[in-house]
């Protein structure tokens, strides 16, 4: 089921691919603890697939601000049964990890995509593992610290130039890489908004697909004042805006609502918008 490239995977779609989130963690910011039990995580993944997910993104280490790191052994213990269980379904599986050891085990167990929140830069073996398994990669922009006067565009160029250099040295084609602007990671809330607004710049600069993940994030609470479990409307709005800016993949908790929103957006756009 592995794709030759992201272009091949995305070809022919009327609207962006939906990546459904399966958090096998006790401490994720929005749904931590709900799907720690493998059987519950597998059932949740199956439900997201039925709701319209094109990809299931399975993560076993929270990356929320102030998160507690876990060892590769513990991370894999949380993931193993879930990946094996969901590999029985006709869906692309993504492993959300920054550890090459975990990524390799996940790919051997049936995953097809590595979603790395450090863009192949945290673990020196990650690009090699991706290349050896012909995996697709989502490379997210990240930073160790927040700087209010940061030039986001210049920072993206610095970071993603290095990501692509690391990938090339490992023998990996850039066609296997999608870029994530990194909403909620190492940025002020104003910069998070800019990261969504500047998706056209990112696409023009690199010519690669862009994944947007703003689902329930703090920037939406900053805008609306709503807690994480009451940010669906804000999430849909941010993602629809991002799709209009050119996002190709959207990472979400609420798959059914996004599938309905994107279908409606597409119909309105094609029948009553630009098509005329």
N, C-alpha and C positions, 0 to 999 in steps of 0.2 A: 504493500500500500504506500510505501515511501514515494514521494514525488521527486522528479528530477530537479524541479525548481519551484520557487514560490509562484512564478508566473504560470507554470503548468497547473498548480493547485487552484489558483484564483481565476483561471481562464473561463470565460463564458458566464460569469456570475453577474446578476443584475444589481446586486448590492453586496456589501462587505461580508466576509466570512465571520461567523460568530464563534468565538472561543469561550466556552463555558468553564467557569471556575469551580474546581473541586479541591477545597482546602482540607487536607488531612492533618490539621494542626489544632492544638488546644488554645492558641493565642493569636490567631489572625484577627485583624481589627474589626471585621464585620460579622463573620460567622464562625469564629474560633470555637472549637469544641463540639460543634454540631455533627461533624462527620469524621470524628477520630476513629470510630469503630469501622473496620474495613467493609462490613456488610452495608452499613449506612452510606459510606462513601460510594460504594459501587451502585447502590440503588439511586443515590443522588445523581451520579454521572449518567445512568441510564435514563433518568427523568429529564435531564438536560438535553440528552440526545433526542428524545421524543419531542421535546419542546422546540427543536430546531438547531441545536449546536452542530457545527461543522468540525470542531476541534474540542477536545476536553483537556484542560490544562490542570494537571495534578501536582500540587505542591505540599511538602511536608515540613517546611521550615518557614515560619512567618518572617516577613521582611518589613513589618510595620516599624515606625520609629521606636527605638528603644527595645527592639526585639532581642530575645535570648537565643544566641546561636546554638545549634545542636550538632553533634558529631555526624560524620557520614554514615556511621553504623546505625545510629538512631533514626536518621532521616530515611535510610533505606528500609529499616524495619517498619516504619509507618507506610511506606510506599508500596512495598513488594506485593502484598495481597491485592491491593487496589488496582495496580497496573495489570497484574495477571487477570483479575476479574473483568476489567473493562476491555482488555485486549480481545475478548470474545465477541465484542460488538464491532459493527462496521463503521468505525470512526477513527480519525487520526488522533493519536494520543500525544500530548505534550507533557514533558516533565519540567516543572518549574524549580530549577536548582542552579546554584552557582558552583557546585562541586563536580569535577570531572568523574570521580569514582562513582557517584550516584547516577550521573547521566549515563555512564557506560552500562551500568546494571539495568537501568530503565530501558535503554535501547535494546539490550539483549532480551528483555522481558516482553517487548512488544510496543514500546513507545517509538514515535517517528520524528518528534520535534524536541529540541532543547530550547527552553525559554530561560535565558540567562540574564538576571537583573544587573549583571556587571559586564555585559557585552563582550564576553570571551576574555576579559581582562583580570578577573579575580583568581582564576586557577589556570596556571600555564599549560595544563594538559587538556583543557576544555576544547580548544579548536582541533587538536589532534583527534580526540574522541569523536567529535562531530564529523570530521573528514573520513575517518575510518569506517563509520557506520552510514555514510551518505545521508546524514540527518539534515533536516531543515533546522534553521536557527532563528530565534527572535533575540536580537541584541538590543538590550535596553540601555539608555543613557543613565548614568548614576554619578554621584559625587559623595565624598566623605563629609563635606560640610556645606552649609548654606552661605552664600555671599550675595548680599542685596544688590550690589553693583555689577553682577555678572552679566557679560554679554552672551546670551543664550546661543545665538547663532555661531559665534566664534568658539564657544565651548563645545557645541555639537560637532563642529568640524574637527577640533582637536581630538575629541573622544572617538568619534566614528572613523576618522582616518586611521587611528591606531587599531581599532577593531578590525577593519578591513585588511590592514597590514598583517595582523596576527593570523587572520583567516587565510590569506594568500600564502604565507610562509608554511602553514600547515597543509597546503594543497587543496584548500577549500574554495570553490567558486563563489563569487559574490552573489550569484543567482540563487543561492540557497539561504541567503540572509534577508530578513526583514528587520527594519529599524523601529524601535520604540522610543518616542521622545522623552519618556521617563517622568510622566506626571506624578507628583508626590514624592520624588526622590531627589534630595539634595537641592531643593529649589524653594524660594519664597512662594507664597500663594499667587502673587502677581506673575512670577515667572512660570508657575504652573499654567495659568491662563494663557500666557504667551506661547507656551509649548504647544498648546492645542491650536492657537491661532496661526502659528508658523509652520504647520504641517506642509503647506505648499512649498515653503523654502526647503524643508528637509527632503521632500520628494524631488525637487528640481536639482538640488545639490548632488544627490547620490543616485537618482533613478531607480531606487529600490522600493518595494512595498513598505508601507508604514502600518504598524499596529498601534492602536490607541486603547489605553486602559485607564479610564477615569472612574470606573464603577464604584459608587459609594464613598469616594475618597474625600479627604479632609478639605480640599479646595472647594468642594461642593457645599460642605458645611459652612465654610467661611463665607461663601456667597449667600446661602439661604438661611443659615442659622439652624439647620435641621441636623439631628443626630444621624449616625450611619444607617440605621434601619428605616429612616424616613427620607432617603435621598433618591428614590427611584425616579421621580419627575425630573430632578436636576441631572441625574445620570443620563436619562434619555435625551434631554436637551443638549447636554455637552457632547454626547456621542453623535447625535444627528448633526450638530454643527461640525464636528470633526469629520464625519463622512462627507459633508458638503465641501470640506477643505481637502479631501482626498484620501482619508484613511481607508485602508484596504481590508483590515482585520480589526475587530473590536472585541476586547476581552471583558466579559460581563458576568455578573452573578445572576441576573434576571434574564434568562434566554428567551422565554416566550414573549415577554413584553417587548424585547428588542426585535425579535423576528417580526412581530406585528407592526411595530413602528417603522422598521426598514421597508417592509412590504408596502405599507401605505405611502411612505415617502417616495418610493420608486414609482408606484402607480400615478401619484399626483404629478410627479416630475415628468414622467414620460408622456402621459396623456393630456396634461393640461399645462405643462410648463415648456421646457426647452424644445420638445418635439414639435410644437406649433411655431 
